[in-house]
Amino acid sequence: MLCGTVLFLALAGLALGQEHCDSPPQWTSKNFYFSPAQGHIQVVEAEYTYDKTNQRKSWRERDAGPSAEPIHRIELGAERIEYVINERTGACIAYPLRFPFYAHDVPVNAQFSGLFYVGSDAETEGSVELSSWNARLTGSYWDGSFTSHGCIPYHSNHYNASTFGIRFESIVDVSPGIDPNDFIPPASCHHAAEELRLKK
């Protein structure tokens, strides 16, 4: 009985001692995501650039199916605009962003749900320890995991009934720093942006 009490207290101390963390503000990665609201019918592989400092994101989709066009998506949170560029034809469409900038951080109201390993802790340097979190809001649910060291995001599932529906995301090969050019839309987007402004 005493042993069980000690174990419970140790686990409770671990949960209480687990602190919320913020991922690095700027990085690039390989991103695997699925978002039916963006027209995906399967998981998409993309080259991803993340800039929390200026609220910008860029995806260059590289594997969205055998008949899919090469698409470059640019989200500019401060301007509340998204560009979707066909990199084969150069065609560009501008859309108003329907939801706030989503940061790859542990939400303030998130609950710690445990630690787990990717790989195996039976081998030296054969695993990475991750912390798992979840958060519930009105009409919204999120869960995600981050490396225990460095708070590097590994995966997130996000559901919001009133905006983008459901989105699954996995992040690998994270490298610090960004190329600002990833967020500059081509000249073909200037007309699309002007049309969007006239509609407002």
MOBELVEN-V27726 format. One line per field, one symbol per residue. ss: DSSP state (H for helix, E for strand, C for the rest). burial: 1 if it has 16 or more other ideal C-beta (glycine too) atoms within 10 Angstrom, else 0. A space follows every 10 residues. Layout:
ss=???
burial=???
This chain:
ss=CHHHHHHHHH HHHHHHHCCC CECCCEEEEE EEEECHHHCC CCCEEEEEEE ECCCCEEEEE EEECCCCCCC EEEEEECCCC EEEEEECCCC CEEEEECCCC CCCCECCCCC EEEEEEEEEC CCCCCCEEEE EEEEEEECCE EEEEEEECCC CCEEEEEEEE CCCCEEEEEE EEEEEECCCH HHHCCCCHHH HHHHHHHHHC
burial=0000000000 0000000100 1010011110 1111100101 0001111111 1100111111 1001000000 1111111001 1111100000 0101000000 1101111001 0100000000 0000000001 1111100000 0111111000 1111111101 0001001111 1001000100 0110100010 0110010000
